[in-house]
Amino acid sequence: MNKTFMNPPVKNDQPTNQTDDRLRIEVHALAEDAFHRHLISGHGDSEYANEYQIVYQGKPNHLSLSGAHAFLTQLLQ
């Protein structure tokens, strides 16, 4: 089942900064590309402000934003 996850409300008391916001936008764009290439089967914001969820090989993975960026960049090469 291929589907993109909806963005749930962030459940973290720590405010995000502009750097995190830009990184999240870039990670989302990379994940959309990977999803449309059928490299991942889903993605979306994690329940925590500093994480992103990627479904890879049928398993949901919660990664830090920088970890998700690195993973997706490598996957798309």
Phi, psi and omega per residue, in radians:
M1 nan 1.969 3.131
N2 -1.678 2.044 3.051
K3 -2.737 2.624 3.101
T4 -1.576 2.374 3.134
F5 -1.320 2.556 3.026
M6 -1.286 2.687 3.130
N7 -1.427 1.901 3.127
P8 -1.306 2.868 3.089
P9 -1.097 2.512 3.138
V10 -1.305 2.266 -3.110
K11 -1.950 1.053 -3.134
N12 -2.479 2.350 -3.109
D13 -1.364 -0.220 -3.117
Q14 -1.448 2.237 3.105
P15 -1.214 2.591 3.076
T16 -1.534 2.741 3.093
N17 -1.925 3.069 -3.075
Q18 -1.110 -0.601 3.112
T19 -1.103 -0.784 3.093
D20 -1.092 -0.705 3.133
D21 -1.092 -0.773 3.120
R22 -1.140 -0.727 3.125
L23 -1.122 -0.721 3.117
R24 -1.075 -0.718 3.121
I25 -1.117 -0.740 3.130
E26 -1.172 -0.723 3.103
V27 -1.089 -0.735 3.122
H28 -1.067 -0.738 3.128
A29 -1.127 -0.738 3.102
L30 -1.111 -0.726 -3.140
A31 -1.140 -0.680 3.081
E32 -1.065 -0.759 3.110
D33 -1.070 -0.832 3.139
A34 -1.099 -0.677 3.125
F35 -1.111 -0.791 -3.122
H36 -1.225 -0.366 3.038
R37 -1.552 0.052 3.138
H38 1.100 0.564 3.086
L39 -1.579 -0.449 3.044
I40 -2.290 2.761 -3.101
S41 -1.854 -0.019 3.082
G42 -3.120 2.848 3.118
H43 -2.892 2.828 3.091
G44 2.928 3.017 3.107
D45 -1.101 2.476 3.036
S46 -1.374 3.023 3.085
E47 -1.270 -0.180 3.119
Y48 -1.908 2.489 -3.016
A49 -1.083 -0.507 -3.059
N50 -1.756 0.296 -3.136
E51 -2.249 2.800 3.095
Y52 -2.368 2.449 -3.124
Q53 -1.759 2.284 3.090
I54 -2.250 2.246 3.076
V55 -1.675 1.971 -3.091
Y56 -2.214 2.222 -3.108
Q57 0.931 0.718 3.056
G58 1.374 0.031 -3.095
K59 -2.055 2.234 3.074
P60 -1.282 2.325 3.126
N61 -2.158 2.257 3.084
H62 -1.778 1.969 -3.074
L63 -2.064 2.677 2.986
S64 -1.091 2.801 3.130
L65 -1.023 -0.757 3.135
S66 -1.190 -0.634 3.080
G67 -1.153 -0.708 3.100
A68 -1.139 -0.691 3.112
H69 -1.089 -0.821 3.134
A70 -1.086 -0.804 -3.136
F71 -1.046 -0.856 -3.099
L72 -1.189 -0.664 3.103
T73 -1.067 -0.778 3.124
Q74 -1.150 -0.736 -3.115
L75 -1.106 -0.635 -3.074
L76 -1.416 -0.144 -3.141
Q77 -1.329 nan nan
